[in-house]
């Protein structure tokens, strides 16, 4: 049987698979896992304990190498099939194609270089590269030899890079002289040099030549990528890995403290990313799949590299940004490469929607079959813009809910197979036992319900631990509701069983004894026709315990802000009640965001309580300058 046999083709088939997977989870995943290439078959589908010290093991005893499944087996069948299309930052520069055979050869060459350096199974390798094909090659080369990759987004500062190298104990760093991002260049090697001052575990720094700008150099540690691979063989025997051996560490920020190094393992991650990729996006063999994320995020790992390649698909990677050289770049690329599935984030959609729709309509987007959204709840206005202008009122939008910790998509409609519903991630994938509980952990059994989202049963790609901090893993994900995985999100469920993610449950603010979710208030504010985006947070208040402040971004500067604020307050009062009216509403030109587009509410809270000295490190933000601007607005 091939994985294709597990493609879901209709709503009835979805329901059947879901029912079957609930009743026979081990049988369900065993059959799917057996469609992959194992060096030694697994003898145990699942061992888990989520009650005491949490542990989850899938396909124990099975031996494999994920790169054989992502590359070699497709090379055997169809060596010339396109694996990767790379679109560079400059629209005038030529795009680069890799067939499966070419990608395998490049991976093997680099893997041999790593081996020559003494890197072996279990060693950590930190990758700090721009969105170039060598990033995918480096990732897969690590997996080929069993080294654990930890990719750090190339927009992060030297402090952030150093913290991740130190925590992972990486032996080797792979970087570039610089990165192109729109009309800017980023001096990656300088940043890396700065980081390495406090990282004594790094023995070698491999430097890719990308911008050709002059950089500082140490003959002791630095080596050019092209010298590193020069003359090496394009064959490299894959390291045999246990299903539960670590494949990678990927850092994600917690609500407090240092970043969490989420640990993903080989077998389960491979099985789940491939299965979810095929079923959510419903790609056909000749399709071109484009996810606009960066490989520095889990979306890039799972749905730009491992998921698509495990399925033998063609994945498009883009080096640049949506605004360069103009705000039509995404659509230009869709037209140029005849993209069939386009997967992006609501924050990008909202930014695109601020610009004239001619940017979209000037391009032939008739190749598109599926649109996708990931990373945060997609508000109705953005959903409609996406559906109307990009989807021409007919394309399915898959709203995919998942996390760095879950490894793959857990809740989403399946493109063209199960219905979409604006602002709803909709139904759990087969094998995902989602549930809503109240704050005491009591399951909400009615179909239509609201509560805290939990997952009651393991799925193959759940992160197994936090690197060297299993106590924190237990505390964050398994202590709130023993026996269940707690992702930290609130949700509601409609009468058809569709889930709508309402936002982080830690964003609940108690005002005068009332629990107020900030996300629903934001949704109401965003309905005002003059508002682009908003963020509501709580801050300490003498009488009420907490009060609310709303930061709002407007489409255009308005003369009469006072009137607008009045209207918004009335809207909230009418919809939720007077208690939900923010004490303060301030107009800002932007919100502090992480590189992945998430609003940094912690910073907004500190700003609102004038704790300017407790903002922490803002350098890793997408837009650090906005923090100063908001400060000035609040003071005046
Ligand atoms: O709050 C949810 C939100 O993003 C969180 C996970 O963030 P991260 O680990 O950075 O992974 C992002 C890419 C998978 C979740 O806890 N989130 C993600 N996707 C959605 C979402 N919220 C609503 N709808 C989504 N589709």
Boltz pocket constraint, residues with backbone or C-beta under 6 A from the ligand:
constraints:
  - pocket:
      binder: B
      contacts: [[A, 252], [A, 298], [A, 299], [A, 373], [A, 374], [A, 375], [A, 376], [A, 377], [A, 378], [A, 399], [A, 400], [A, 401], [A, 402], [A, 403], [A, 404], [A, 405], [A, 411], [A, 425], [A, 487], [A, 488], [A, 489], [A, 501], [A, 503], [A, 504], [A, 596]]
      max_distance: 6.0
